[in-house]
Amino acid sequence: MASQERVIVLGGDGFCGWPTSLRLSHEGCDVTIVDNLSRRKIDVELGCQSLTPIQPIERRLQSWQQLTGRKIDYRNLNIAEDYQELAQLIQEVRPKAIVHFAEQRAAPYSMKSPRHKRYTVDNNTNGTHNVLCAIVESGLDIHLVHLGTMGVYGYGTAGLSIPEGYLTVKVDVNGAEHEIEIPYPPHPGSIYHMTKTLDALLFYYYNKNDDVRVTDLHQGVVWGTNTEETLLHPDLINRFDWEGDYGTVLNRFLVQAAVGHPLTVHGSGGQTRAFIHIRDTVRCISLAIQHPPAHKERVKIFNQATETHRVRNLADLVSRLTGAEVRYYVNPRNEAWENELVIHNEQFLELGLQPITLSDGLLQEVIEVAARYRDRVDVTKIIADSRWRADIPLDREGKAAQGEPVIA
């Protein structure tokens, strides 16, 4: 990447945003982080904390500068509300690219209550629209790179191999058959996933109407903790979410094993999900910035995932490595008992990505992190207690029914 290219990273203090900001800075970019620290405030709301101890952002940035000589600027803005400040910042920085991580990113959190549903829609949809509107108002040629989710496709794919964003279909026009490409039909499984489908419509419009260059990265479930940059100093360590709202399934299993809690498999465990290691996430962001869409090109969509696994198979793998018990719980989500998931990810491979895939060695790295910080885990927060519908049964503690296995 060319030295001194200016990049704004929205949500740059977060789980994916922080290591991405460091990677781009390491590659020579002049990085400005925009973050209102809402994820840290949600920790206070939920009464828990990252497994890894996270320093204040000012200390993080100071340590990075001392270690590397590279300065990262920071602005505390709420992009869903502070439109004028955002627009002024874009005019001031004049970035080549804006990387957009600044959305409430957890499906369970988005389903906790009407308040959480409304917050997720207000924050995510308004924030994305404000960014697009500010780019157009600036008159600058800015490439927007957005972190989306594989969840926009849904998981009931009827055996189809999911293409990267666009689906070729045949239509009948006055008796003649024609092939056309359409956006892959969305099938969101939560309010969070729904906001990502709304993002896609906003991207489609601003790309068509105003020629905004957009890359939408449909990311799989992220696992792992650190990147090469976050390992440079304890002050730079990345977030590690483990509780029932923000913890992703594989990281959750590894923390549960570390504290002696049964691995929490929901339903039959037959859910198949797409996965990507955190190090590949930051590599993909860098590659996307280096390869923007051409002018007048439609929204570029990548499937940012490297492999797929069934949840119960992951639980069995973690159990084999750690000796943890596997226990099956009533599923608080409204989803299929089992699903297949086959995805295309050729575009990143063609750009040179060499994927990190699941291995005992990398799992051991995360197991060691979980063991080192297990005293920071509050076991009462491990169970996922957000329900997708009111008729999903509750136990006496008001959490999704649990205890007896739901399958033999």
Secondary structure, DSSP 4 states (H G I P E B T S, - for coil): --TT-EEEEETTTSTTHHHHHHHHHHTT-EEEEE---HHHHHHHHHT---SSPPPPHHHHHHHHHHHHS---EEE---TTT-HHHHHHHHHHH--SEEEE--S---HHHHTS-HHHHHHHHHHHHHHHHHHHHHHHHHT---EEEEEEEGGGG-S--TTPEE-SSEEEEEEEETTEEEEEEEEPPP---SHHHHHHHHHHHHHHHHHHHH--EEEEEEE-EEE----TTGGG-GGGPPP---STTT--HHHHHHHHHHTTPPEEEETTSB-EEEEEEHHHHHHHHHHHHHSPPPTTPPPEEEEE--EEEEHHHHHHHHHHHH---EEEE---S---SB---EE--HHHHHTT-------HHHHHHHHHHHHHTGGG--GGG-S----SSTTS-B-TTSSB--SS-S--
